[in-house]
């Protein structure tokens, strides 16, 4: 459990890393610090307008990546 609030810088860093490693189809920063992200070309784009929402999304992606690596369900 976190003891500090999520920051925009932390969310930006995580989304950038996931994008560079090919875990996101599309990631675009917005002018107000929000992110529009898309996991696959056919998935619905999501707008993450708060760092907490962004880190929740990052956690979801990381769980899926780890599951795919081990071949086991969550």
PQR file of N, CA, C, O and H, with PARSE charges and radii, in Angstrom:
ATOM      1  N   UNK A   1       0.837  -1.170   0.000 -0.4000 1.5000
ATOM      2  CA  UNK A   1       0.000   0.000   0.000 -0.0000 2.0000
ATOM      3  C   UNK A   1       0.887   1.239   0.000  0.5500 1.7000
ATOM      4  O   UNK A   1       1.896   1.306   0.702 -0.5500 1.4000
ATOM      5  N   UNK A   2       0.485   2.210  -0.801 -0.4000 1.5000
ATOM      6  CA  UNK A   2       1.252   3.453  -0.897 -0.0000 2.0000
ATOM      7  C   UNK A   2       1.087   4.297   0.353  0.5500 1.7000
ATOM      8  O   UNK A   2       0.037   4.301   0.995 -0.5500 1.4000
ATOM      9  H   UNK A   2      -0.335   2.156  -1.371  0.4000 1.0000
ATOM     10  N   UNK A   3       2.151   5.008   0.678 -0.4000 1.5000
ATOM     11  CA  UNK A   3       2.075   5.949   1.794 -0.0000 2.0000
ATOM     12  C   UNK A   3       2.172   7.384   1.308  0.5500 1.7000
ATOM     13  O   UNK A   3       2.022   8.319   2.093 -0.5500 1.4000
ATOM     14  H   UNK A   3       3.005   5.004   0.157  0.4000 1.0000
ATOM     15  N   UNK A   4       2.425   7.565   0.000 -0.4000 1.5000
ATOM     16  CA  UNK A   4       2.488   8.904  -0.584 -0.0000 2.0000
ATOM     17  C   UNK A   4       1.533   8.978  -1.771  0.5500 1.7000
ATOM     18  O   UNK A   4       1.177   7.960  -2.364 -0.5500 1.4000
ATOM     19  H   UNK A   4       2.548   6.804  -0.638  0.4000 1.0000
ATOM     20  N   UNK A   5       1.131  10.186  -2.102 -0.4000 1.5000
ATOM     21  CA  UNK A   5       0.236  10.408  -3.228 -0.0000 2.0000
ATOM     22  C   UNK A   5       0.989  10.247  -4.539  0.5500 1.7000
ATOM     23  O   UNK A   5       2.160  10.611  -4.644 -0.5500 1.4000
ATOM     24  H   UNK A   5       1.420  11.013  -1.620  0.4000 1.0000
ATOM     25  N   UNK A   6       0.313   9.704  -5.528 -0.4000 1.5000
ATOM     26  CA  UNK A   6       0.903   9.580  -6.861 -0.0000 2.0000
ATOM     27  C   UNK A   6       1.106  10.971  -7.452  0.5500 1.7000
ATOM     28  O   UNK A   6       0.282  11.863  -7.258 -0.5500 1.4000
ATOM     29  H   UNK A   6      -0.639   9.408  -5.443  0.4000 1.0000
ATOM     30  N   UNK A   7       2.198  11.144  -8.166 -0.4000 1.5000
ATOM     31  CA  UNK A   7       2.488  12.433  -8.790 -0.0000 2.0000
ATOM     32  C   UNK A   7       2.389  12.324 -10.306  0.5500 1.7000
ATOM     33  O   UNK A   7       2.454  11.229 -10.866 -0.5500 1.4000
ATOM     34  H   UNK A   7       2.868  10.419  -8.324  0.4000 1.0000
ATOM     35  N   UNK A   8       2.232  13.459 -10.956 -0.4000 1.5000
ATOM     36  CA  UNK A   8       2.198  13.470 -12.422 -0.0000 2.0000
ATOM     37  C   UNK A   8       3.516  12.984 -12.998  0.5500 1.7000
ATOM     38  O   UNK A   8       3.531  12.280 -14.008 -0.5500 1.4000
ATOM     39  H   UNK A   8       2.179  14.348 -10.501  0.4000 1.0000
ATOM     40  N   UNK A   9       4.616  13.351 -12.369 -0.4000 1.5000
ATOM     41  CA  UNK A   9       5.928  12.919 -12.865 -0.0000 2.0000
ATOM     42  C   UNK A   9       6.045  11.397 -12.825  0.5500 1.7000
ATOM     43  O   UNK A   9       6.580  10.791 -13.753 -0.5500 1.4000
ATOM     44  H   UNK A   9       4.603  13.923 -11.549  0.4000 1.0000
ATOM     45  N   UNK A  10       5.549  10.783 -11.759 -0.4000 1.5000
ATOM     46  CA  UNK A  10       5.591   9.326 -11.639 -0.0000 2.0000
ATOM     47  C   UNK A  10       4.708   8.675 -12.704  0.5500 1.7000
ATOM     48  O   UNK A  10       5.115   7.706 -13.345 -0.5500 1.4000
ATOM     49  H   UNK A  10       5.114  11.276 -11.005  0.4000 1.0000
ATOM     50  N   UNK A  11       3.519   9.203 -12.888 -0.4000 1.5000
ATOM     51  CA  UNK A  11       2.613   8.673 -13.906 -0.0000 2.0000
ATOM     52  C   UNK A  11       3.222   8.836 -15.297  0.5500 1.7000
ATOM     53  O   UNK A  11       3.172   7.912 -16.109 -0.5500 1.4000
ATOM     54  H   UNK A  11       3.188   9.990 -12.367  0.4000 1.0000
ATOM     55  N   UNK A  12       3.796  10.005 -15.571 -0.4000 1.5000
ATOM     56  CA  UNK A  12       4.443  10.244 -16.863 -0.0000 2.0000
ATOM     57  C   UNK A  12       5.558   9.237 -17.113  0.5500 1.7000
ATOM     58  O   UNK A  12       5.671   8.690 -18.210 -0.5500 1.4000
ATOM     59  H   UNK A  12       3.837  10.755 -14.911  0.4000 1.0000
ATOM     60  N   UNK A  13       6.378   8.993 -16.100 -0.4000 1.5000
ATOM     61  CA  UNK A  13       7.504   8.067 -16.245 -0.0000 2.0000
ATOM     62  C   UNK A  13       7.012   6.655 -16.550  0.5500 1.7000
ATOM     63  O   UNK A  13       7.525   6.006 -17.462 -0.5500 1.4000
ATOM     64  H   UNK A  13       6.287   9.438 -15.209  0.4000 1.0000
ATOM     65  N   UNK A  14       6.031   6.177 -15.802 -0.4000 1.5000
ATOM     66  CA  UNK A  14       5.525   4.822 -16.017 -0.0000 2.0000
ATOM     67  C   UNK A  14       4.896   4.665 -17.392  0.5500 1.7000
ATOM     68  O   UNK A  14       5.159   3.679 -18.082 -0.5500 1.4000
ATOM     69  H   UNK A  14       5.614   6.704 -15.062  0.4000 1.0000
ATOM     70  N   UNK A  15       4.074   5.613 -17.798 -0.4000 1.5000
ATOM     71  CA  UNK A  15       3.417   5.511 -19.105 -0.0000 2.0000
ATOM     72  C   UNK A  15       4.443   5.580 -20.221  0.5500 1.7000
ATOM     73  O   UNK A  15       4.316   4.869 -21.217 -0.5500 1.4000
ATOM     74  H   UNK A  15       3.860   6.414 -17.238  0.4000 1.0000
ATOM     75  N   UNK A  16       5.447   6.416 -20.075 -0.4000 1.5000
ATOM     76  CA  UNK A  16       6.515   6.500 -21.073 -0.0000 2.0000
ATOM     77  C   UNK A  16       7.250   5.172 -21.200  0.5500 1.7000
ATOM     78  O   UNK A  16       7.511   4.712 -22.312 -0.5500 1.4000
ATOM     79  H   UNK A  16       5.550   6.994 -19.265  0.4000 1.0000
ATOM     80  N   UNK A  17       7.582   4.558 -20.082 -0.4000 1.5000
ATOM     81  CA  UNK A  17       8.290   3.269 -20.104 -0.0000 2.0000
ATOM     82  C   UNK A  17       7.421   2.189 -20.752  0.5500 1.7000
ATOM     83  O   UNK A  17       7.901   1.442 -21.604 -0.5500 1.4000
ATOM     84  H   UNK A  17       7.370   4.931 -19.179  0.4000 1.0000
ATOM     85  N   UNK A  18       6.161   2.101 -20.360 -0.4000 1.5000
ATOM     86  CA  UNK A  18       5.279   1.094 -20.951 -0.0000 2.0000
ATOM     87  C   UNK A  18       5.146   1.292 -22.457  0.5500 1.7000
ATOM     88  O   UNK A  18       5.094   0.324 -23.216 -0.5500 1.4000
ATOM     89  H   UNK A  18       5.771   2.709 -19.668  0.4000 1.0000
ATOM     90  N   UNK A  19       5.092   2.530 -22.875 -0.4000 1.5000
ATOM     91  CA  UNK A  19       4.986   2.830 -24.296 -0.0000 2.0000
ATOM     92  C   UNK A  19       6.263   2.434 -25.034  0.5500 1.7000
ATOM     93  O   UNK A  19       6.196   1.811 -26.094 -0.5500 1.4000
ATOM     94  H   UNK A  19       5.134   3.316 -22.259  0.4000 1.0000
ATOM     95  N   UNK A  20       7.407   2.783 -24.494 -0.4000 1.5000
ATOM     96  CA  UNK A  20       8.689   2.461 -25.142 -0.0000 2.0000
ATOM     97  C   UNK A  20       8.937   0.965 -25.250  0.5500 1.7000
ATOM     98  O   UNK A  20       9.557   0.504 -26.208 -0.5500 1.4000
ATOM     99  H   UNK A  20       7.462   3.289 -23.634  0.4000 1.0000
ATOM    100  N   UNK A  21       8.456   0.206 -24.274 -0.4000 1.5000
ATOM    101  CA  UNK A  21       8.645  -1.245 -24.299 -0.0000 2.0000
ATOM    102  C   UNK A  21       7.552  -1.974 -25.083  0.5500 1.7000
ATOM    103  O   UNK A  21       7.519  -3.204 -25.115 -0.5500 1.4000
ATOM    104  H   UNK A  21       7.952   0.580 -23.496  0.4000 1.0000
ATOM    105  N   UNK A  22       6.664  -1.211 -25.710 -0.4000 1.5000
ATOM    106  CA  UNK A  22       5.664  -1.803 -26.587 -0.0000 2.0000
ATOM    107  C   UNK A  22       4.437  -2.375 -25.904  0.5500 1.7000
ATOM    108  O   UNK A  22       3.707  -3.160 -26.508 -0.5500 1.4000
ATOM    109  H   UNK A  22       6.691  -0.211 -25.684  0.4000 1.0000
ATOM    110  N   UNK A  23       4.197  -2.000 -24.664 -0.4000 1.5000
ATOM    111  CA  UNK A  23       3.031  -2.511 -23.947 -0.0000 2.0000
ATOM    112  C   UNK A  23       1.786  -1.651 -24.169  0.5500 1.7000
ATOM    113  O   UNK A  23       0.695  -2.010 -23.727 -0.5500 1.4000
ATOM    114  H   UNK A  23       4.791  -1.362 -24.173  0.4000 1.0000
ATOM    115  N   UNK A  24       1.951  -0.526 -24.848 -0.4000 1.5000
ATOM    116  CA  UNK A  24       0.821   0.337 -25.187 -0.0000 2.0000
ATOM    117  C   UNK A  24       0.831   0.588 -26.687  0.5500 1.7000
ATOM    118  O   UNK A  24       1.887   0.799 -27.282 -0.5500 1.4000
ATOM    119  H   UNK A  24       2.838  -0.234 -25.206  0.4000 1.0000
ATOM    120  N   UNK A  25      -0.342   0.564 -27.289 -0.4000 1.5000
ATOM    121  CA  UNK A  25      -0.443   0.876 -28.711 -0.0000 2.0000
ATOM    122  C   UNK A  25      -0.288   2.384 -28.932  0.5500 1.7000
ATOM    123  O   UNK A  25       0.340   2.825 -29.894 -0.5500 1.4000
ATOM    124  H   UNK A  25      -1.200   0.393 -26.805  0.4000 1.0000
ATOM    125  N   UNK A  26      -0.874   3.157 -28.022 -0.4000 1.5000
ATOM    126  CA  UNK A  26      -0.857   4.616 -28.170 -0.0000 2.0000
ATOM    127  C   UNK A  26      -0.866   5.259 -26.786  0.5500 1.7000
ATOM    128  O   UNK A  26      -1.594   4.830 -25.891 -0.5500 1.4000
ATOM    129  H   UNK A  26      -1.384   2.798 -27.241  0.4000 1.0000
ATOM    130  N   UNK A  27      -0.059   6.275 -26.630 -0.4000 1.5000
ATOM    131  CA  UNK A  27      -0.054   7.065 -25.393 -0.0000 2.0000
ATOM    132  C   UNK A  27       0.255   8.506 -25.764  0.5500 1.7000
ATOM    133  O   UNK A  27       1.298   8.802 -26.347 -0.5500 1.4000
ATOM    134  H   UNK A  27       0.533   6.624 -27.357  0.4000 1.0000
ATOM    135  N   UNK A  28      -0.657   9.387 -25.424 -0.4000 1.5000
ATOM    136  CA  UNK A  28      -0.499  10.798 -25.784 -0.0000 2.0000
ATOM    137  C   UNK A  28      -0.778  11.684 -24.574  0.5500 1.7000
ATOM    138  O   UNK A  28      -1.861  11.629 -23.992 -0.5500 1.4000
ATOM    139  H   UNK A  28      -1.505   9.147 -24.951  0.4000 1.0000
ATOM    140  N   UNK A  29       0.209  12.502 -24.199 -0.4000 1.5000
ATOM    141  CA  UNK A  29      -0.034  13.417 -23.076 -0.0000 2.0000
ATOM    142  C   UNK A  29      -0.951  14.553 -23.505  0.5500 1.7000
ATOM    143  O   UNK A  29      -0.903  15.017 -24.644 -0.5500 1.4000
ATOM    144  H   UNK A  29       1.089  12.547 -24.672  0.4000 1.0000
ATOM    145  N   UNK A  30      -1.775  14.984 -22.582 -0.4000 1.5000
ATOM    146  CA  UNK A  30      -2.663  16.104 -22.845 -0.0000 2.0000
ATOM    147  C   UNK A  30      -2.094  17.388 -22.272  0.5500 1.7000
ATOM    148  O   UNK A  30      -1.114  17.353 -21.528 -0.5500 1.4000
ATOM    149  H   UNK A  30      -1.814  14.607 -21.657  0.4000 1.0000
ATOM    150  N   UNK A  31      -2.691  18.516 -22.605 -0.4000 1.5000
ATOM    151  CA  UNK A  31      -2.171  19.805 -22.150 -0.0000 2.0000
ATOM    152  C   UNK A  31      -2.324  20.036 -20.644  0.5500 1.7000
ATOM    153  O   UNK A  31      -1.607  20.857 -20.072 -0.5500 1.4000
ATOM    154  H   UNK A  31      -3.487  18.545 -23.210  0.4000 1.0000
ATOM    155  N   UNK A  32      -3.238  19.331 -20.006 -0.4000 1.5000
ATOM    156  CA  UNK A  32      -3.506  19.549 -18.585 -0.0000 2.0000
ATOM    157  C   UNK A  32      -2.915  18.461 -17.695  0.5500 1.7000
ATOM    158  O   UNK A  32      -3.294  18.337 -16.530 -0.5500 1.4000
ATOM    159  H   UNK A  32      -3.821  18.664 -20.471  0.4000 1.0000
ATOM    160  N   UNK A  33      -1.989  17.674 -18.237 -0.4000 1.5000
ATOM    161  CA  UNK A  33      -1.365  16.605 -17.464 -0.0000 2.0000
ATOM    162  C   UNK A  33      -2.071  15.271 -17.589  0.5500 1.7000
ATOM    163  O   UNK A  33      -1.617  14.275 -17.027 -0.5500 1.4000
ATOM    164  H   UNK A  33      -1.681  17.775 -19.183  0.4000 1.0000
ATOM    165  N   UNK A  34      -3.179  15.239 -18.321 -0.4000 1.5000
ATOM    166  CA  UNK A  34      -3.894  13.981 -18.542 -0.0000 2.0000
ATOM    167  C   UNK A  34      -3.187  13.178 -19.633  0.5500 1.7000
ATOM    168  O   UNK A  34      -2.404  13.723 -20.410 -0.5500 1.4000
ATOM    169  H   UNK A  34      -3.547  16.048 -18.777  0.4000 1.0000
ATOM    170  N   UNK A  35      -3.470  11.896 -19.679 -0.4000 1.5000
ATOM    171  CA  UNK A  35      -2.951  11.016 -20.720 -0.0000 2.0000
ATOM    172  C   UNK A  35      -4.117  10.338 -21.417  0.5500 1.7000
ATOM    173  O   UNK A  35      -5.098   9.967 -20.772 -0.5500 1.4000
ATOM    174  H   UNK A  35      -4.107  11.453 -19.047  0.4000 1.0000
ATOM    175  N   UNK A  36      -4.017  10.172 -22.731 -0.4000 1.5000
ATOM    176  CA  UNK A  36      -4.934   9.323 -23.472 -0.0000 2.0000
ATOM    177  C   UNK A  36      -4.129   8.104 -23.872  0.5500 1.7000
ATOM    178  O   UNK A  36      -3.109   8.220 -24.551 -0.5500 1.4000
ATOM    179  H   UNK A  36      -3.220  10.473 -23.255  0.4000 1.0000
ATOM    180  N   UNK A  37      -4.586   6.936 -23.452 -0.4000 1.5000
ATOM    181  CA  UNK A  37      -3.836   5.701 -23.678 -0.0000 2.0000
ATOM    182  C   UNK A  37      -4.726   4.664 -24.346  0.5500 1.7000
ATOM    183  O   UNK A  37      -5.950   4.678 -24.209 -0.5500 1.4000
ATOM    184  H   UNK A  37      -5.414   6.842 -22.900  0.4000 1.0000
ATOM    185  N   UNK A  38      -4.070   3.766 -25.072 -0.4000 1.5000
ATOM    186  CA  UNK A  38      -4.775   2.689 -25.749 -0.0000 2.0000
ATOM    187  C   UNK A  38      -3.879   1.454 -25.706  0.5500 1.7000
ATOM    188  O   UNK A  38      -2.736   1.507 -26.160 -0.5500 1.4000
ATOM    189  H   UNK A  38      -3.077   3.755 -25.183  0.4000 1.0000
ATOM    190  N   UNK A  39      -4.380   0.350 -25.170 -0.4000 1.5000
ATOM    191  CA  UNK A  39      -3.579  -0.873 -25.024 -0.0000 2.0000
ATOM    192  C   UNK A  39      -3.293  -1.530 -26.368  0.5500 1.7000
ATOM    193  O   UNK A  39      -2.146  -1.873 -26.656 -0.5500 1.4000
ATOM    194  H   UNK A  39      -5.309   0.307 -24.802  0.4000 1.0000
ATOM    195  N   UNK A  40      -4.319  -1.708 -27.192 -0.4000 1.5000
ATOM    196  CA  UNK A  40      -4.181  -2.369 -28.490 -0.0000 2.0000
ATOM    197  C   UNK A  40      -4.860  -1.511 -29.547  0.5500 1.7000
ATOM    198  O   UNK A  40      -5.620  -0.603 -29.213 -0.5500 1.4000
ATOM    199  H   UNK A  40      -5.251  -1.430 -26.958  0.4000 1.0000
ATOM    200  N   UNK A  41      -4.594  -1.792 -30.823 -0.4000 1.5000
ATOM    201  CA  UNK A  41      -5.251  -1.004 -31.872 -0.0000 2.0000
ATOM    202  C   UNK A  41      -6.777  -1.083 -31.828  0.5500 1.7000
ATOM    203  O   UNK A  41      -7.452  -0.159 -32.282 -0.5500 1.4000
ATOM    204  H   UNK A  41      -3.977  -2.530 -31.095  0.4000 1.0000
ATOM    205  N   UNK A  42      -7.328  -2.168 -31.290 -0.4000 1.5000
ATOM    206  CA  UNK A  42      -8.787  -2.330 -31.265 -0.0000 2.0000
ATOM    207  C   UNK A  42      -9.421  -1.976 -29.922  0.5500 1.7000
ATOM    208  O   UNK A  42     -10.645  -1.994 -29.796 -0.5500 1.4000
ATOM    209  H   UNK A  42      -6.780  -2.919 -30.921  0.4000 1.0000
ATOM    210  N   UNK A  43      -8.605  -1.654 -28.920 -0.4000 1.5000
ATOM    211  CA  UNK A  43      -9.172  -1.309 -27.610 -0.0000 2.0000
ATOM    212  C   UNK A  43      -9.652   0.141 -27.593  0.5500 1.7000
ATOM    213  O   UNK A  43      -9.207   0.971 -28.386 -0.5500 1.4000
ATOM    214  H   UNK A  43      -7.610  -1.639 -29.023  0.4000 1.0000
ATOM    215  N   UNK A  44     -10.549   0.419 -26.690 -0.4000 1.5000
ATOM    216  CA  UNK A  44     -11.091   1.765 -26.542 -0.0000 2.0000
ATOM    217  C   UNK A  44     -10.062   2.662 -25.860  0.5500 1.7000
ATOM    218  O   UNK A  44      -9.505   2.281 -24.831 -0.5500 1.4000
ATOM    219  H   UNK A  44     -10.910  -0.255 -26.045  0.4000 1.0000
ATOM    220  N   UNK A  45      -9.797   3.855 -26.419 -0.4000 1.5000
ATOM    221  CA  UNK A  45      -8.875   4.780 -25.750 -0.0000 2.0000
ATOM    222  C   UNK A  45      -9.431   5.203 -24.393  0.5500 1.7000
ATOM    223  O   UNK A  45     -10.638   5.375 -24.222 -0.5500 1.4000
ATOM    224  H   UNK A  45     -10.250   4.165 -27.255  0.4000 1.0000
ATOM    225  N   UNK A  46      -8.538   5.364 -23.450 -0.4000 1.5000
ATOM    226  CA  UNK A  46      -8.923   5.801 -22.101 -0.0000 2.0000
ATOM    227  C   UNK A  46      -8.202   7.103 -21.789  0.5500 1.7000
ATOM    228  O   UNK A  46      -7.024   7.266 -22.107 -0.5500 1.4000
ATOM    229  H   UNK A  46      -7.557   5.225 -23.589  0.4000 1.0000
ATOM    230  N   UNK A  47      -8.921   8.026 -21.163 -0.4000 1.5000
ATOM    231  CA  UNK A  47      -8.321   9.276 -20.722 -0.0000 2.0000
ATOM    232  C   UNK A  47      -8.092   9.187 -19.223  0.5500 1.7000
ATOM    233  O   UNK A  47      -9.021   8.976 -18.443 -0.5500 1.4000
ATOM    234  H   UNK A  47      -9.878   7.894 -20.904  0.4000 1.0000
ATOM    235  N   UNK A  48      -6.836   9.352 -18.842 -0.4000 1.5000
ATOM    236  CA  UNK A  48      -6.439   9.273 -17.437 -0.0000 2.0000
ATOM    237  C   UNK A  48      -6.153  10.697 -16.973  0.5500 1.7000
ATOM    238  O   UNK A  48      -5.074  11.232 -17.230 -0.5500 1.4000
ATOM    239  H   UNK A  48      -6.081   9.524 -19.476  0.4000 1.0000
ATOM    240  N   UNK A  49      -7.105  11.302 -16.297 -0.4000 1.5000
ATOM    241  CA  UNK A  49      -7.015  12.726 -15.964 -0.0000 2.0000
ATOM    242  C   UNK A  49      -6.454  13.000 -14.574  0.5500 1.7000
ATOM    243  O   UNK A  49      -6.446  14.145 -14.122 -0.5500 1.4000
ATOM    244  H   UNK A  49      -7.981  10.868 -16.088  0.4000 1.0000
ATOM    245  N   UNK A  50      -5.986  11.957 -13.896 -0.4000 1.5000
ATOM    246  CA  UNK A  50      -5.394  12.146 -12.571 -0.0000 2.0000
ATOM    247  C   UNK A  50      -4.292  11.110 -12.388  0.5500 1.7000
ATOM    248  O   UNK A  50      -4.432   9.982 -12.862 -0.5500 1.4000
ATOM    249  H   UNK A  50      -5.992  11.027 -14.263  0.4000 1.0000
ATOM    250  N   UNK A  51      -3.198  11.464 -11.712 -0.4000 1.5000
ATOM    251  CA  UNK A  51      -2.099  10.509 -11.525 -0.0000 2.0000
ATOM    252  C   UNK A  51      -2.520   9.189 -10.879  0.5500 1.7000
ATOM    253  O   UNK A  51      -1.964   8.140 -11.202 -0.5500 1.4000
ATOM    254  H   UNK A  51      -3.084  12.380 -11.328  0.4000 1.0000
ATOM    255  N   UNK A  52      -3.488   9.230  -9.977 -0.4000 1.5000
ATOM    256  CA  UNK A  52      -3.939   7.986  -9.341 -0.0000 2.0000
ATOM    257  C   UNK A  52      -4.584   7.067 -10.383  0.5500 1.7000
ATOM    258  O   UNK A  52      -4.353   5.858 -10.370 -0.5500 1.4000
ATOM    259  H   UNK A  52      -3.939  10.083  -9.714  0.4000 1.0000
ATOM    260  N   UNK A  53      -5.384   7.632 -11.279 -0.4000 1.5000
ATOM    261  CA  UNK A  53      -5.987   6.831 -12.347 -0.0000 2.0000
ATOM    262  C   UNK A  53      -4.910   6.265 -13.262  0.5500 1.7000
ATOM    263  O   UNK A  53      -4.997   5.119 -13.703 -0.5500 1.4000
ATOM    264  H   UNK A  53      -5.572   8.614 -11.289  0.4000 1.0000
ATOM    265  N   UNK A  54      -3.896   7.074 -13.543 -0.4000 1.5000
ATOM    266  CA  UNK A  54      -2.802   6.616 -14.404 -0.0000 2.0000
ATOM    267  C   UNK A  54      -2.060   5.449 -13.765  0.5500 1.7000
ATOM    268  O   UNK A  54      -1.749   4.472 -14.446 -0.5500 1.4000
ATOM    269  H   UNK A  54      -3.825   8.005 -13.185  0.4000 1.0000
ATOM    270  N   UNK A  55      -1.773   5.535 -12.477 -0.4000 1.5000
ATOM    271  CA  UNK A  55      -1.046   4.448 -11.817 -0.0000 2.0000
ATOM    272  C   UNK A  55      -1.919   3.207 -11.657  0.5500 1.7000
ATOM    273  O   UNK A  55      -1.397   2.092 -11.659 -0.5500 1.4000
ATOM    274  H   UNK A  55      -2.025   6.329 -11.924  0.4000 1.0000
ATOM    275  N   UNK A  56      -3.217   3.371 -11.520 -0.4000 1.5000
ATOM    276  CA  UNK A  56      -4.109   2.208 -11.530 -0.0000 2.0000
ATOM    277  C   UNK A  56      -4.050   1.508 -12.890  0.5500 1.7000
ATOM    278  O   UNK A  56      -4.012   0.280 -12.961 -0.5500 1.4000
ATOM    279  H   UNK A  56      -3.641   4.277 -11.519  0.4000 1.0000
ATOM    280  N   UNK A  57      -4.042   2.289 -13.956 -0.4000 1.5000
ATOM    281  CA  UNK A  57      -3.927   1.738 -15.306 -0.0000 2.0000
ATOM    282  C   UNK A  57      -2.587   1.032 -15.478  0.5500 1.7000
ATOM    283  O   UNK A  57      -2.532  -0.068 -16.028 -0.5500 1.4000
ATOM    284  H   UNK A  57      -4.072   3.287 -13.898  0.4000 1.0000
ATOM    285  N   UNK A  58      -1.511   1.653 -15.014 -0.4000 1.5000
ATOM    286  CA  UNK A  58      -0.176   1.055 -15.095 -0.0000 2.0000
ATOM    287  C   UNK A  58      -0.158  -0.285 -14.358  0.5500 1.7000
ATOM    288  O   UNK A  58       0.388  -1.264 -14.867 -0.5500 1.4000
ATOM    289  H   UNK A  58      -1.556   2.546 -14.567  0.4000 1.0000
ATOM    290  N   UNK A  59      -0.743  -0.333 -13.181 -0.4000 1.5000
ATOM    291  CA  UNK A  59      -0.782  -1.584 -12.410 -0.0000 2.0000
ATOM    292  C   UNK A  59      -1.533  -2.669 -13.181  0.5500 1.7000
ATOM    293  O   UNK A  59      -1.126  -3.831 -13.177 -0.5500 1.4000
ATOM    294  H   UNK A  59      -1.187   0.463 -12.768  0.4000 1.0000
ATOM    295  N   UNK A  60      -2.615  -2.294 -13.835 -0.4000 1.5000
ATOM    296  CA  UNK A  60      -3.381  -3.249 -14.644 -0.0000 2.0000
ATOM    297  C   UNK A  60      -2.527  -3.803 -15.788  0.5500 1.7000
ATOM    298  O   UNK A  60      -2.527  -5.008 -16.044 -0.5500 1.4000
ATOM    299  H   UNK A  60      -2.945  -1.351 -13.839  0.4000 1.0000
ATOM    300  N   UNK A  61      -1.807  -2.920 -16.468 -0.4000 1.5000
ATOM    301  CA  UNK A  61      -0.937  -3.351 -17.570 -0.0000 2.0000
ATOM    302  C   UNK A  61       0.156  -4.273 -17.048  0.5500 1.7000
ATOM    303  O   UNK A  61       0.423  -5.316 -17.645 -0.5500 1.4000
ATOM    304  H   UNK A  61      -1.808  -1.942 -16.261  0.4000 1.0000
ATOM    305  N   UNK A  62       0.787  -3.900 -15.944 -0.4000 1.5000
ATOM    306  CA  UNK A  62       1.868  -4.725 -15.392 -0.0000 2.0000
ATOM    307  C   UNK A  62       1.364  -6.103 -14.965  0.5500 1.7000
ATOM    308  O   UNK A  62       2.064  -7.097 -15.158 -0.5500 1.4000
ATOM    309  H   UNK A  62       0.570  -3.053 -15.460  0.4000 1.0000
ATOM    310  N   UNK A  63       0.173  -6.177 -14.393 -0.4000 1.5000
ATOM    311  CA  UNK A  63      -0.396  -7.485 -14.040 -0.0000 2.0000
ATOM    312  C   UNK A  63      -0.581  -8.343 -15.286  0.5500 1.7000
ATOM    313  O   UNK A  63      -0.268  -9.534 -15.282 -0.5500 1.4000
ATOM    314  H   UNK A  63      -0.395  -5.369 -14.236  0.4000 1.0000
ATOM    315  N   UNK A  64      -1.092  -7.728 -16.353 -0.4000 1.5000
ATOM    316  CA  UNK A  64      -1.288  -8.469 -17.601 -0.0000 2.0000
ATOM    317  C   UNK A  64       0.042  -8.914 -18.200  0.5500 1.7000
ATOM    318  O   UNK A  64       0.152 -10.036 -18.695 -0.5500 1.4000
ATOM    319  H   UNK A  64      -1.346  -6.761 -16.357  0.4000 1.0000
ATOM    320  N   UNK A  65       1.039  -8.057 -18.159 -0.4000 1.5000
ATOM    321  CA  UNK A  65       2.362  -8.403 -18.694 -0.0000 2.0000
ATOM    322  C   UNK A  65       2.956  -9.555 -17.898  0.5500 1.7000
ATOM    323  O   UNK A  65       3.483 -10.504 -18.479 -0.5500 1.4000
ATOM    324  H   UNK A  65       0.950  -7.146 -17.757  0.4000 1.0000
ATOM    325  N   UNK A  66       2.876  -9.482 -16.594 -0.4000 1.5000
ATOM    326  CA  UNK A  66       3.419 -10.559 -15.753 -0.0000 2.0000
ATOM    327  C   UNK A  66       2.669 -11.866 -15.980  0.5500 1.7000
ATOM    328  O   UNK A  66       3.284 -12.931 -16.011 -0.5500 1.4000
ATOM    329  H   UNK A  66       2.448  -8.711 -16.122  0.4000 1.0000
ATOM    330  N   UNK A  67       1.374 -11.800 -16.135 -0.4000 1.5000
ATOM    331  CA  UNK A  67       0.582 -13.004 -16.399 -0.0000 2.0000
ATOM    332  C   UNK A  67       0.984 -13.613 -17.736  0.5500 1.7000
ATOM    333  O   UNK A  67       1.135 -14.830 -17.840 -0.5500 1.4000
ATOM    334  H   UNK A  67       0.874 -10.934 -16.110  0.4000 1.0000
ATOM    335  N   UNK A  68       1.159 -12.778 -18.763 -0.4000 1.5000
ATOM    336  CA  UNK A  68       1.558 -13.272 -20.080 -0.0000 2.0000
ATOM    337  C   UNK A  68       2.934 -13.924 -20.028  0.5500 1.7000
ATOM    338  O   UNK A  68       3.175 -14.914 -20.719 -0.5500 1.4000
ATOM    339  H   UNK A  68       1.036 -11.789 -18.679  0.4000 1.0000
ATOM    340  N   UNK A  69       3.830 -13.386 -19.223 -0.4000 1.5000
ATOM    341  CA  UNK A  69       5.181 -13.915 -19.112 -0.0000 2.0000
ATOM    342  C   UNK A  69       5.186 -15.295 -18.465  0.5500 1.7000
ATOM    343  O   UNK A  69       5.918 -16.183 -18.902 -0.5500 1.4000
ATOM    344  H   UNK A  69       3.634 -12.582 -18.662  0.4000 1.0000
ATOM    345  N   UNK A  70       4.385 -15.477 -17.442 -0.4000 1.5000
ATOM    346  CA  UNK A  70       4.374 -16.752 -16.725 -0.0000 2.0000
ATOM    347  C   UNK A  70       3.406 -17.752 -17.341  0.5500 1.7000
ATOM    348  O   UNK A  70       3.520 -18.957 -17.114 -0.5500 1.4000
ATOM    349  H   UNK A  70       3.790 -14.756 -17.087  0.4000 1.0000
ATOM    350  N   UNK A  71       2.458 -17.253 -18.115 -0.4000 1.5000
ATOM    351  CA  UNK A  71       1.460 -18.130 -18.701 -0.0000 2.0000
ATOM    352  C   UNK A  71       0.352 -18.518 -17.741  0.5500 1.7000
ATOM    353  O   UNK A  71      -0.531 -19.299 -18.096 -0.5500 1.4000
ATOM    354  H   UNK A  71       2.365 -16.275 -18.299  0.4000 1.0000
ATOM    355  N   UNK A  72       0.387 -17.986 -16.542 -0.4000 1.5000
ATOM    356  CA  UNK A  72      -0.622 -18.299 -15.536 -0.0000 2.0000
ATOM    357  C   UNK A  72      -1.630 -17.164 -15.424  0.5500 1.7000
ATOM    358  O   UNK A  72      -1.271 -16.001 -15.614 -0.5500 1.4000
ATOM    359  H   UNK A  72       1.104 -17.352 -16.254  0.4000 1.0000
ATOM    360  N   UNK A  73      -2.871 -17.478 -15.122 -0.4000 1.5000
ATOM    361  CA  UNK A  73      -3.848 -16.401 -14.907 -0.0000 2.0000
ATOM    362  C   UNK A  73      -3.557 -15.657 -13.622  0.5500 1.7000
ATOM    363  O   UNK A  73      -2.839 -16.145 -12.749 -0.5500 1.4000
ATOM    364  H   UNK A  73      -3.163 -18.422 -14.968  0.4000 1.0000
ATOM    365  N   UNK A  74      -4.122 -14.474 -13.522 -0.4000 1.5000
ATOM    366  CA  UNK A  74      -3.921 -13.650 -12.328 -0.0000 2.0000
ATOM    367  C   UNK A  74      -4.380 -14.312 -11.100  0.5500 1.7000
ATOM    368  O   UNK A  74      -4.276 -13.741 -10.015 -0.5500 1.4000
ATOM    369  H   UNK A  74      -4.705 -14.077 -14.231  0.4000 1.0000
TER
END
